[in-house]
Amino acid sequence: MKTPVPLLCLLLATFAVASLRAEHEGKVQILLLGDSTTEGIVPRTLKPEGPHLESVIEQLLAAKGDLKPCHVINLGLSGEYIRRLLDTGRYEKAASKLPGLDWIFIRYGLNDRGRREGFIENFPKDFKELIALLRRDHPGAKIVPTTVIPYFADEAATTEVNDLILRVAKEEGLEVFDLHPRYAAELEKGPNLLNYRRFPVEKVPPPYQELVKPRVIGDRVVVMDNEFDAILGHLPGWFGDRHPNLAGYNTIADETAKWLAAKMRTP
């Protein structure tokens, strides 16, 4: 879940501009905090014109026809986990001073599980620390812990993460946006429909090197969906990357908009 350095620099610059331009008067302000499954760097690279997660959420909410205009700010970042968000100062620089936030969705846990020492004990502590900061800096915002999507090869690992998220939410008196069931249901329609393919180019057999050459980024073949599945799908690990493609992000956007619209209509 790592982001190439040039892309990361570009993304951080983009987010810096976005934070400066954040509108608040007359618009419902929605902040997305999370890792690469929120950021979407590969779909942004392959299809920069989008629309991407934050724009799709805005458009779906607008399509409801009875809601105030919404502005969605996506501060997801590849490789991030809560401790890194806090310790690097990125929270303070990018999120703490955004004006007029109404909703804050928090979706961490995938990287935390792999990179935070003492995950079971420390992830809940980190999560509560972030919630405390958000309450301090954005007292008018509704904070929404969000379950992670199916990502690990072993679903028990995903369940472990989500159980901790549910526990923290209960202890903090917060309502959870349970994204996992909808995403899992969509995956049942086809296990690879919502994921892009990212595969080491060196592992592509020589006869197909020329074929994949236009789809190589760095040392990987990267395609949004099933473009090469019929030819390369037999290679071990071809379907190993479980990050969302645009279809995956549209699933996340659709479920987010449905959940949020219902809450916004509730007096």
C-alpha positions in Angstrom: 0.0 0.0 0.0 2.9 2.3 -0.8 2.7 5.4 -3.0 5.6 6.3 -5.4 7.4 9.4 -4.1 6.6 11.7 -7.1 3.0 10.8 -7.0 2.9 11.3 -3.2 4.4 14.8 -3.5 1.9 15.7 -6.2 -1.0 14.4 -4.1 0.1 16.2 -1.0 0.4 19.4 -3.0 -3.1 18.9 -4.3 -4.5 18.3 -0.9 -2.8 21.4 0.4 -4.6 23.5 -2.2 -7.9 21.7 -1.5 -7.6 22.5 2.2 -7.0 26.2 1.4 -10.1 26.3 -0.9 -12.4 24.4 1.4 -15.8 26.1 1.2 -18.2 26.1 4.1 -20.8 28.8 3.8 -23.9 27.3 2.3 -22.4 23.8 1.9 -22.3 20.7 4.0 -18.7 20.0 4.6 -17.6 16.3 4.6 -14.1 15.2 5.4 -12.8 11.7 4.5 -9.8 10.5 6.5 -8.2 7.2 5.6 -5.5 5.2 3.8 -5.0 4.1 0.2 -8.5 2.7 0.0 -9.8 6.2 0.6 -7.1 8.0 -1.5 -7.3 6.0 -4.7 -4.0 7.0 -6.2 -3.9 4.3 -8.9 -7.4 5.1 -10.4 -6.4 8.8 -10.2 -3.2 8.0 -12.2 -4.9 5.8 -14.8 -8.0 8.0 -15.2 -7.1 11.5 -13.9 -10.2 13.0 -15.2 -12.3 10.9 -12.8 -14.8 11.3 -11.4 -13.2 10.1 -8.2 -14.5 9.2 -4.8 -15.1 12.7 -3.3 -16.7 14.0 -6.6 -19.0 10.9 -6.9 -20.2 11.3 -3.4 -21.0 15.0 -4.1 -22.8 14.1 -7.3 -24.8 11.3 -5.7 -25.9 13.5 -2.8 -26.9 16.2 -5.3 -28.9 13.7 -7.2 -31.1 13.1 -4.2 -32.7 16.5 -4.9 -33.7 17.4 -1.4 -30.3 18.0 0.3 -28.1 21.0 0.8 -25.1 21.3 -1.6 -22.2 19.2 -0.3 -18.4 19.6 -0.5 -16.3 16.5 0.1 -12.7 16.8 1.0 -10.6 13.6 0.5 -7.5 13.5 2.8 -6.8 9.8 2.3 -3.2 8.9 1.9 -1.5 5.6 0.8 0.4 3.8 3.5 -1.1 5.9 6.3 -2.2 4.7 9.7 -3.5 6.7 12.6 -0.2 6.9 14.4 1.6 8.2 11.3 -1.2 10.7 10.6 -0.7 12.2 14.1 3.1 11.8 14.5 4.1 13.3 11.1 2.1 16.5 11.8 -0.1 15.8 8.8 -3.3 15.9 10.9 -2.3 19.3 12.3 -1.4 20.7 8.9 -4.1 19.2 6.7 -7.1 18.6 8.8 -7.1 20.5 12.1 -8.0 23.9 10.7 -10.4 23.0 7.9 -13.4 25.4 8.3 -17.0 24.5 9.0 -16.8 20.7 8.9 -20.1 18.9 9.4 -19.2 15.3 9.0 -15.8 13.5 9.4 -15.5 9.9 8.2 -12.6 7.9 9.6 -11.5 4.7 7.9 -8.2 3.4 9.2 -7.1 -0.1 10.3 -5.6 -1.9 7.3 -2.1 -0.4 7.7 -2.5 0.0 11.4 -2.8 -3.8 11.7 0.5 -4.4 9.8 2.6 -1.4 11.0 1.5 -0.4 14.5 3.3 -2.4 17.2 0.9 -3.9 19.7 -2.0 -3.4 17.3 -4.7 -4.9 19.4 -3.9 -2.7 22.3 -2.6 0.4 20.6 -5.0 0.8 17.6 -8.0 1.6 19.9 -5.8 4.1 21.8 -4.7 5.8 18.6 -8.3 5.9 17.3 -9.5 7.5 20.6 -6.7 10.0 20.4 -7.7 11.0 16.9 -11.3 11.3 18.0 -10.3 13.6 20.9 -8.4 15.8 18.5 -11.3 16.0 16.1 -13.7 16.9 18.9 -11.3 19.6 20.0 -10.7 21.1 16.6 -14.2 20.5 15.0 -16.7 20.6 17.8 -19.6 21.0 15.4 -18.8 18.0 13.3 -20.3 14.5 13.5 -17.5 12.0 13.7 -18.2 8.7 11.9 -15.9 5.7 12.5 -16.1 3.5 9.4 -15.5 -0.2 8.9 -12.8 -1.2 6.5 -13.5 -3.1 3.2 -12.6 -6.7 2.7 -8.9 -6.5 2.0 -6.9 -9.2 3.6 -6.7 -12.7 2.1 -7.9 -14.0 5.4 -11.2 -12.4 6.2 -10.6 -13.1 9.9 -8.0 -10.3 9.8 -10.5 -7.9 8.4 -13.0 -8.9 11.1 -10.4 -8.3 13.8 -9.9 -4.8 12.5 -13.6 -4.0 12.3 -14.4 -5.5 15.7 -11.9 -3.0 17.2 -13.5 -0.1 15.2 -16.9 -1.1 16.5 -15.6 -1.3 20.0 -14.1 2.1 19.9 -17.2 3.6 18.5 -19.3 2.1 21.2 -17.0 3.3 23.9 -16.9 6.8 22.4 -20.7 7.0 21.9 -20.4 7.3 18.1 -22.5 5.8 15.4 -20.6 3.6 12.9 -20.9 3.6 9.2 -20.6 -0.1 8.4 -19.3 -0.1 4.9 -18.0 -3.6 4.9 -21.3 -5.5 4.3 -22.1 -3.6 1.1 -18.6 -4.0 -0.3 -18.5 -7.7 0.5 -21.9 -8.2 -1.1 -20.6 -6.5 -4.3 -17.6 -8.8 -4.3 -19.8 -11.8 -4.3 -21.0 -10.8 -7.8 -17.4 -11.4 -8.9 -14.4 -11.5 -6.6 -12.2 -9.3 -8.9 -14.8 -6.9 -10.3 -13.9 -4.1 -7.8 -10.1 -4.4 -7.8 -7.4 -3.2 -10.1 -4.6 -5.4 -11.2 -1.0 -4.5 -10.2 1.6 -7.1 -11.1 5.4 -7.2 -11.3 6.4 -6.7 -14.9 9.3 -9.0 -14.5 6.9 -11.9 -13.8 5.1 -11.4 -17.1 6.3 -14.1 -19.5 8.6 -12.8 -22.3 6.0 -13.3 -25.1 3.7 -10.9 -23.4 6.1 -8.1 -22.5 5.4 -6.1 -25.5 1.6 -6.5 -25.0 1.7 -5.1 -21.5 4.3 -2.4 -22.1 1.7 0.5 -22.5 0.3 -0.4 -19.1 3.6 -0.4 -17.1 4.0 2.1 -14.3 7.4 1.8 -12.7 8.1 -1.9 -12.3 4.4 -3.0 -12.4 1.8 -3.7 -14.9 -1.2 -1.7 -13.8 -4.7 -2.0 -15.3 -8.0 -0.9 -13.9 -10.0 -4.1 -14.5 -10.1 -7.2 -16.6 -8.2 -6.0 -19.7 -5.6 -8.8 -19.5 -7.4 -11.3 -17.4 -8.0 -13.7 -20.3 -4.3 -13.7 -21.2 -2.5 -13.3 -17.8 -5.1 -14.3 -15.3 -3.5 -17.7 -14.8 -0.3 -16.2 -13.4 0.0 -16.7 -9.7 -0.6 -13.4 -7.9 -2.3 -11.7 -10.9 -5.4 -11.0 -8.8 -3.4 -10.4 -5.6 -3.9 -6.7 -5.2 -7.2 -6.0 -3.5 -7.3 -2.2 -3.7 -10.4 -0.7 -5.3 -10.6 0.2 -8.9 -13.2 2.9 -10.0 -16.0 0.3 -9.6 -14.8 -0.3 -6.1 -14.7 3.4 -5.3 -18.1 3.9 -6.8 -19.4 1.2 -4.5 -17.9 3.1 -1.5 -19.3 6.4 -2.8 -22.8 5.0 -3.4 -23.0 3.4 0.1 -21.6 6.5 1.7 -24.1 8.8 -0.1 -27.1 6.5 0.9 -26.0 6.4 4.5 -25.3 10.1 4.7 -28.5 11.2 3.0 -30.5 9.2 5.5 -28.7 10.9 8.4 -29.0 14.4 6.8 -32.7 14.0 6.5 -33.1 13.0 10.1 -34.1 16.0 12.2 
